[in-house]
Amino acid sequence: RTIPEIRSMVKYKADVEKGVVTRAFERKGWTRTEDDDWNIGWFNVGNIRAMFHPDSGIRLGDFQMVNHFPNHWELTRKDTMVKNIKRYMRETGRETGEADRLDQFVPVTYNLPADYNLFVEEFKRNPSSVWIMKPTNQAQGRGIFIVNKLSQLKKWSQGTRGVGTNVPVYVISRYVDNPLLVGGKKFDLRLYVLVTSYRPLRVYMYMHGFARFSNV
């Protein structure tokens, strides 16, 4: 078969009507379908979870792929990302002897309220340290505050422990007081990658990224 013929055989299903993704699909000559014989599925997280819930009985066919990996959100939530980084460093450190080098890349961090007692022990060892506390699933600076006294957390801890499933989850990290600055401003880098496989890990990095600078 010719390449155009193969492209015309590819079917996609999406839960968005129009957008950059669907336009890219159409430029490739792929055909949109509302049936279950799609090859490429582009869905939001909520729909993915509902479609492939264990009780649904739906499984991907050998000819199908979707735009999410199971538990991919663990890379974007601050608490689960910290857990995974720590686990990775422990596992690789058994071979490299560098398991204690985590603080070279990630400041000392605890999940609250789960690690509250561990944090208190660390705070007492270094009472002059400054910490920064962030909600696990928010962005753009919302809900962030600085902690330099243990009393600032005691009321918060007493009000959240044992409340049930609605306990607000935070991460608290040692504050980096001498960060790298560009033009006297803090910044971060936004880079984009496409992950097509976890086992083996296969990642494609987009060549163009950008830097975001703070206003102060």
N, C-alpha and C positions, 0 to 999 in steps of 0.2 A: 504494500500500500504506500501511496505517496504521503509526505508529511501533511499536506492540507487535508487529506482523507482521514488521517489519524486524528488530527486536531478536531475535525468535525464530529468525531465519535465521542469526544470527551464531554461529559455532562456534569454540570454543577448545580447545586442547590444552595440558596442563601436566604437568610432572614432579613436582608436589607434590599430595598428596591433598586436604588441607584447609589453609586459611590465609586471611589477610586479602585476598589477591589473588583467589583463587577465589571467596570469598564475595562480593566486589564484582562479579565476573563474573555470578554467579548472581542477584544483586539486579537486574542489568540485563536478566535474562531470556535471557542467552546460554546456549547448549547445549554441554555437554562432549562431546568426541568422541575416540576413539582412532584414527580413520582419518586419512588424509592430506589430507582436504578442509577442514582447519581454516582459520579466518581470523586468529585471534590465537594465537600460540605463546608460552608463558611457561616458559622453561627455564633451568636453571643454566648457568654458563659452560662447564663441561666437556661437557655434552650439546650445546650450541650448536656448539662447535668440532668435535665428532665428526660432527654432522649435516651441517654445511656445509663439511667438509674438501674441498679441491679434488678429491681422489680419489673422493669419495662420489658425485659427479655430481648432487647435490641442489641445486636452486636455488629461491628463493622465487618463488611465483607473484604475479601482479599483484594478487591479492586477499588476500595474506598479509602479516603483519608479526609481528616477534618483539621481545622485550624487551631486545635488545642490539644495539649497533652494532659493526661490525668494528673491532678494536683499541681498544675502549672502555677496556680496562685501562690504556692509556697515560696516562689521567687520574688513576689511583689509585696507580700505582707512582711512587715519588719520583724515580727516575732518568729515566724517560721523560717525566714531567711537566716536569722541569727542561729537558730537551731541547726539548720542544714550546714551552715558554714562551720560551726563548731564540730559537728559530726564528721564532716569531710576532713577537717584538720586532724581530728583524732585518728581517723582511719589511715590517712596518708602519713601521719607522723609516726606510726608504728614502723614504717619502713625507712623514712627519711630522718627520723630523730628531730623533727622540727615542729612537733605538736604544740610546743609552748610559744611559737612565734605568731600566734593568731593576732596578738595585740599590735603587731607591726602593720596590719592591714585593717583591722576592725577594732575600735576602742572597746575596752572592757564593757560588756553589755549584759543586762539582766532583763528577763521578762517579768513584769509585775501584773497581778499580785503573786504569781506562782513562785517566783524566786525572791520574794521579799526578804526572807530571813538571810539568804545568801548575800543579798545586797547590803543588809544592815551590817553583817560581819565585815564586808569589804569597806564600807563607809567608815566603820570604827578604826580600821587599820590605817586609813588615810583621811582623817577628819577634815583636812584643809582642801580636799579635792572639790571640784565643781562638776555637777552632773547635769545632763540635759534629758528631759523626759518627753516622749512623743507617743501619741496614739498609734497603734499598730497599722491601722487601715485608713489613715487620712494623709493628705498631701498639702502642698503649698503653704506650709508653716502653721496650719490650723492645729490648735490644741497643744502647742509646744510651750514648755516653760523650763526655767533654770532652777536647779535645786542645789543649795549649799549648806542646808541645815536638815538634820534628820527629822526635826519637828514638822517640817513642811510636808512630809510624807505620812506622818502618823495618822492624822485625821483621814487622809485619803485611804490609807490601808484599812483602818477600822471600818470605814464605810463601804468597802468593797469585798472584803473577805467573807465568804460564806453566804453571799447574796444569791448565788445560783448562776444560771446561764447568762444573765444580763450584766455580769461583772465587766466593767470597761478594762480592756487589756492595753497595757502600755509597755514600751521598752524604755529603759533608762541606761544611758551610756556616759562614760567619762567624757567630759567636755574637752574638745581639742582647742586649747587656748592659743596655739601658735600655728594656725593653718597656713598652707601655701596660698598666697594672694597674687592676683594679677591686677596691676593698677590700683593696689590698695583695697581690692574688693574680693570677697569670697566668691567661689564659682564651683560649678560642677559640670561634668561632661555628659552629654546625652548621645549615646551610640546605639545603633540598631543592628540586630542580628536576626538571622532566620535559622531556626533549629529544625532540621528535618528528621533527626533521629537521636534518641538517647543511647541506644545500645546497637551499634557503636555510636558514640557522640559525634554528630556531624553538624557543624555550625558555619554559616556563611555570614561574614560581616559586611555591612554596607559601608562603602568607602567614605561617605560624607556624614559627619556628625556635626554637633554644634556645642558651644559652651553657653551656660546660663550664668549670669552675674547677679549678685545681690544689689539692691538699690542703695544700701548704706555701707 
